[in-house]
Amino acid sequence: MNDNNDILKVAGLKKHYKDKAAVTGLSFAFSSGEFVGLLGPNGAGKTTTIKMLTGLIRPSSGTIHYYGSDFQQESQKTKALIGVVPQQNNLDRDLTAYENLYLHAILYGIPKAARNARIDELLDFSGLADYRNRQVKTFSGGTMRRLVILRALLHEPKILFLDEPTVGLDPQIRRVIWDFIVKINRMKNTTILLTTHYIEEAERLCKRVLIINDGAIIVDGDPEALKDGIGHFVLELHKDESIEEEFFDTRPDALAALEKSTYPCKVRGVTLEDVFLKLTGRRINV
Amino acid sequence: MFNGLYAVLYRELSIYRKRAVKQILSSSLSPLLFLIAFGWGFGSGVTVGGLPYISFLIPGLITMNSLNQSFAISAEINISRFYFHTFDEYLIAPVSHAGIVIGEAMFGVFRGLLATMIIFVYALIFHVTLSFNPLFPAAILLHTFSFSLLAVTTSMIVKDHSGQALVNNFVITPMIFLCGTFYPIDKLPYAFKLLVYVFPLTYSTKVIRAALTGGDVSIIYAGLMMFYCIIFFLTSLWALRSVEA
């Protein structure tokens, strides 16, 4: 039986299309309030995973349970527990922010009397109150992104999925979005799963990362612990054809190796990218 | 089921409100051209089965224009599926597929009815006398609902916008020209007649024309309209489900 303390429990999840396997077998469980990152290169299966977890595509095999309820069997009941921020800002551009939110409120069965109060409360929470009655097509990318996140919160989901929440945004807007997501996790105690291929995003936000490669999870843990596992410092050797890394527990060890090297090189702290590199021999961002 | 249905209608009508003038204008033009070309240009003095040609033509234009407008929802569903991905909002929401399908189809009916009104206005302007059978409202509702469901079905099956264009060119346009909209189908060669009796528009045209020109509404043809409507409802549900494969 399923442990009802787990908000989400996934077992043996697979998805294959005619010619290729997109996800080759995922198993994990989240408890309430966790902030988890699904980190991996483009094409690793992150979006496919999110789509299966949110009901956009059916898994080829495996099970998904929310609070012990089977997602396939009881999809209408469980879908109400989920908030989704897809990769594209899928807002109706001809509608206003308010109309987009109102549509969502109807879809999730929020009682008519509560809709406007809920919408205004969230517009305040996210600092978008001034945009309430403007058409979405006039918004900047960052504002649209915040509105999509806000929309996903309208029905007070227990778990929020964010698929590449900051892709294509400039650095200072990215920070605004990060702060917003952290605020949601802390103030509303919403469990969060975000996918990303940005190392910094995973390291700064997530208390737990699942690193995914070729449709399978290759490691699952606290980002700091994962980094400690391979050593604290890296010596980067800039060879003619490629960059090679060597790992050291202490800075003096790394510096000593640097002294001996004949290539241009530098010493830096370990990142999750190095964890990925060590496990797969490839880089996340090529 | 009602959350999904109400949500779809809220969205479609909110958007439609902002585009109403443009859409009504564009759905007014082509029937007017048909009326001028066939009603005045070619059909004056011609009678079909005892009716002046223009009286024969008007019910045909009603089926044509309402079909075009009801079916046009497919292009918009395509845009929301493939370009803006707004359709995904329905798919991840805790609503039933039947609600989504019926909501979209009701919007198609709404557009089809507006297109019908336009032709009635033209009938007044062109001084065409129509008789009115109480079965007409039921027939036009069934007709527009049926083709809206066909629109939902095709918009779920096609993989992109050009697939939708293919359906328009190979299914909708031939139906409009072959199914008795502009002329009685018994003038067609035998092979075409067989083909025409497969197309659902044939039955819509027969029933709607009979209801507006004082003819007898055939129970069999009305039954066949109902039959196609049920088929298209089932294919819509099946096609929507296949989107999540």
Boltz contact constraints between the chains, C-beta under 6 A:
constraints:
  - contact:
      token1: [A, 54]
      token2: [B, 92]
      max_distance: 6.0
  - contact:
      token1: [A, 55]
      token2: [B, 92]
      max_distance: 6.0
  - contact:
      token1: [A, 56]
      token2: [B, 91]
      max_distance: 6.0
  - contact:
      token1: [A, 57]
      token2: [B, 244]
      max_distance: 6.0
  - contact:
      token1: [A, 58]
      token2: [B, 244]
      max_distance: 6.0
  - contact:
      token1: [A, 76]
      token2: [B, 94]
      max_distance: 6.0
  - contact:
      token1: [A, 79]
      token2: [B, 94]
      max_distance: 6.0
  - contact:
      token1: [A, 80]
      token2: [B, 94]
      max_distance: 6.0
  - contact:
      token1: [A, 84]
      token2: [B, 92]
      max_distance: 6.0
  - contact:
      token1: [A, 88]
      token2: [B, 85]
      max_distance: 6.0
  - contact:
      token1: [A, 90]
      token2: [B, 84]
      max_distance: 6.0
  - contact:
      token1: [A, 90]
      token2: [B, 85]
      max_distance: 6.0
  - contact:
      token1: [A, 90]
      token2: [B, 86]
      max_distance: 6.0
  - contact:
      token1: [A, 90]
      token2: [B, 88]
      max_distance: 6.0
  - contact:
      token1: [A, 92]
      token2: [B, 86]
      max_distance: 6.0
  - contact:
      token1: [A, 94]
      token2: [B, 15]
      max_distance: 6.0
  - contact:
      token1: [A, 94]
      token2: [B, 18]
      max_distance: 6.0
  - contact:
      token1: [A, 95]
      token2: [B, 14]
      max_distance: 6.0
  - contact:
      token1: [A, 99]
      token2: [B, 14]
      max_distance: 6.0
  - contact:
      token1: [A, 103]
      token2: [B, 7]
      max_distance: 6.0
  - contact:
      token1: [A, 103]
      token2: [B, 10]
      max_distance: 6.0
  - contact:
      token1: [A, 103]
      token2: [B, 11]
      max_distance: 6.0
  - contact:
      token1: [A, 106]
      token2: [B, 3]
      max_distance: 6.0
  - contact:
      token1: [A, 106]
      token2: [B, 6]
      max_distance: 6.0
  - contact:
      token1: [A, 106]
      token2: [B, 7]
      max_distance: 6.0
  - contact:
      token1: [A, 106]
      token2: [B, 10]
      max_distance: 6.0
  - contact:
      token1: [A, 107]
      token2: [B, 7]
      max_distance: 6.0
  - contact:
      token1: [A, 107]
      token2: [B, 93]
      max_distance: 6.0
  - contact:
      token1: [A, 107]
      token2: [B, 95]
      max_distance: 6.0
  - contact:
      token1: [A, 109]
      token2: [B, 3]
      max_distance: 6.0
